[in-house]
Amino acid sequence: MHMTTTQLKTLLAVAETGSISAASRRLFVTSAAVSSTMSALAREVGVALTRRVGRGMALTPAGEVLAVYASNLLGVMEEALVRTREANDPDTFVLRIGAVATVGEELLPRWLQGYLAGRPHATVSLEVANKTTLFQLLDDHRVDMVISGRPTRSEPVEVIATRVHELALIANEARAHQWFGPTLEPTIDQVGAVTWLVREPGSGTRASAEELISELAITPPTLAVGSNLAMKRLVELGLGIAVISTESVAHELETGELVSLNVPPLPQRRSWCLGVRSGEPPTSAIIDLARYLQASGEVDFTPQPHILGD
């Protein structure tokens, strides 16, 4: 059996986009090329890998199994190439990082600006996704570190450093006073009557919002939003309230455009966690970045110095 990397990448593109045409756009090839590649892969493995669903395409159970292996194989191959090149020239290394939206949009650009200034030969590969997707990318060896909310005990992630932040229920200042009065300490009935803006399933921010909604025993109207930036913008326009890290809205809170509502247990201290695959030592590049962030006061190491080679 001989499966090519092109075939495996095409399979994943079809799985993730749900159609031949969308996969072709992602891969910058024609739809005919995608169809031909998928047909060749199906002949190679001897089973049907896709099925029609309306106007789209979905994987068969056999295709779903192969997609899991494809993701892992491609990740390991990419990792092998990166590490081999690093061994040949240690000064030229690649940081493969996955981060949730708040970190990827608000923190990492600033962190990397300072870090890369002193390492001109380093490059960065950054994946911004929700927490569930990031842990899968880490497990598939497609990233070497994820920065997200704290992993559960069942997730094979070893936390090497943390950064404390505050999770709060945020609202537009003017609309908040209209909805809740001058104290910004709304009743449970009041917060249950306004629209809650939430992230997509798999997002840690969404999980936090759902936990609070459950704890308050309310059933507010909700609007799912695909990104932190869009959610922040909708809050700014007064279209709802949202559970979000104050690091995403620090400037708006400082200017008074947005306000933090007093709805216990929020505001609440949480941690961003820098995590690597359990059972494997971090790469030298990840260790170097973690030490830089700790020395810069951006993160605190967890009490596991052996992981970082100390």
Secondary structure, DSSP 8 states (H G I E B T S, - for coil): ----HHHHHHHHHHHHHSSHHHHHHHHTS-HHHHHHHHHHHHHHHTS--EEEETTEEEE-HHHHHHHHHHHHHHHHHHHHHHHHHHHH-TTS-EEEEEE-HHIIIIIHHHHHHHHHHT-TT-EEEEEE--HHHHHHHHHTTS-SEEEES---TTS-EEEEEEEEEEEEEEEEHHHHHHHH-TT----HHHHHHS-EEE--TT-HHHHHHHHHHHHHT----EEE-S-HHHHHHHHHTTS-EEEEEGGGSHHHHHHTSEEEE-BTTBSEEEEEEEEEETTS---HHHHHHHHHHHHTTS-EE-S-TTTTT-
